[in-house]
Amino acid sequence: KLDEYFHHSINLDLDENIWSLGRNYPSLINNDLKHLMDDTIMKVSKNGKLIYKKSIIKLLIENKLESLFLSYSGYDPIHVNDVEVAKKDGYLWKKDDVFLSIRNLSLIIIYRPSTNKILWYSQGPWVHQHDIDIIDENTISVFNNNLNISKSNVNGSNDVTFYNFSK
């Protein structure tokens, strides 16, 4: 048992560590952003010890990408839905890098925790997406909620979008 707030995704890495999503509550952001939902990614050992915890807002700020969320007017600019661990090297990623699905920004990122660097990011072609899966060394799939521009209705239906990095 950990005194942490967990939500959404749970995935295992090759060492059977658990990667999950959580939230700092109250927010640990020590400035005028402290009222925002402060989503985190966490790595927990199979013995239940917290190994790694990182605020997504801090991650974006430290990688000079705060402009992606500062224009968001709600209290939940991030709303991370999935953390997917790379179990082997791929086109842009190495084993143990993580893919993050940041729903409210329609943003997917590839993040290397060992260096605290975002390797790649894209807003779209998905809209308010959820789950990411690594299909092969070149391709990911993304469960796309496929919302319209106002994010109030689904455009037709949800779908699975395949993104091939080599193309």
N, C-alpha and C positions, 0 to 999 in steps of 0.2 A: 504494500500500500504506500502510495505517495500522496503528500498533501499538495496536489497539483490539480488544476482544472484541465481535463482532456476533452477533446471533441473530434468528431469525424473519423479521420483515417488512422489505421493501424497497419503497419507493414514491418516485416522482418528483414534485416540485412543478412549477409552470409554468416555472420557470427551469432545469429539469433538474437541480436539486440532489437528492441522494439523502437521503431520511429513512429511518432504520433504528433498530433497537433494539440495545442493548448492555448492558454491565455494567461497573461499576467493580470491578476485582479487583486487590488487595483493596479492600474497601469504603472509601469516603472519608467515611463517617459517623463523626464523631469523638466518639462518646459510647457509651453502653452498647448501641447498636444496630449497632455495627460488625461483628458476626458475621453479620448478615443479608445475603442476596443483594441487591445494590444495582443494580437494573436502571436503565437510562438510555434516553433518546431522543437521537438524534444526527442532525445535518444535515451532509452532506458535499458539497462542491462537485463539479461534474462533472470538475474537475481533481484531485480527491482530497484537498482540504484540509478539515480539520475546521472547520466554521463554528460549530456549536452543539452543546452536550452538557449534558444536565440529568438529574440523579438523580430518579427518580420518588418515592422516599421523601422527599427534600428538597422536591420540588414539593408533595407532600401536606402536609408540615409547614408550609411557607411559606404555604399556603392554609388553614391551621387545620383540616385534615382528617386529622390523625394518628390520631384515634380509629377511623378506618376500618381501620387495619392493626395497631394496638397489641394488640388482643385475639387476633390470629392467632398460633398457638402454634408454627408451623414456622419453618424458617430462610429460607423463600422466600415472604414474605407478599404480594409484588407479582406476579411472573411476568407481565410485560407481553408480549402476543402480537402486537399490531398497532399501528402508527401510520399513520393515514390523513390525508393533507393535503387541506384544503378548497381546491379550485381556483377557487371563486367563492363569493360571499356566499350565505348561507342563512338560515333562520328565526332561529336563535340564534347563528350563526357568521359570520365574515368570511373572505375569501380569506386563506390562509396559516395559519389556525387549524388545530389538529390534534386528531383524535379518537384516544383511546388505549383499548385493550382490556386491562384488568388482570384476568387470568384468576382468580387465587387469591382475589380479593375480589368476583368476579362484578360488576365495576365498569366502566362506560364513562364517560369524561370527555371534555369538549371543553375544550381548553387553548389559550390565546393566548400563544405564546412571547414576543411583543414586549412584553407587560406582565407576564408571569409569573403570569397569573390563570387559574384554573379558572372557566369560564363556566357550566358545567352538569355534573352527574354523576348517575348512577343505578346502584343495585345491583339488577339485575333489571329486567324479567322474565326475563332470561337467567341461566343458571347455568354457570360455568366456560367462558364464551364464548371465541371466538377472533376471527375476521376481522370487520372493520367495513367497509362500503361506503356511500358517500354516493349515494343513489338520485336525489334531486332536492332542491330548496331546503327541503323540509319533512321528508324521510324518509331514514332510514338502514336498512340491513339488518345483522343481526348473526348470524354463524354461532354457534348456541347448542348447546353440548355437551349441554344438557338433563339434567344429572345430578340424581339424587335428593338429598334433604336432607343425607344423610351424604357425598355426593359420591363414593360407591363404585360406583354403577351408573347407567346411562343410563335415564331415564324414557321407555320406549318407543323413541324414536330421536332422533338429533340432528335439529335443524331450523334453518331460517332464520327469524328473528324480524324483522318489520318494525316500526319505531318511527316514528310520525308525530308530530313535535313540535307541529304546529298543532292536533292533536286531543287 
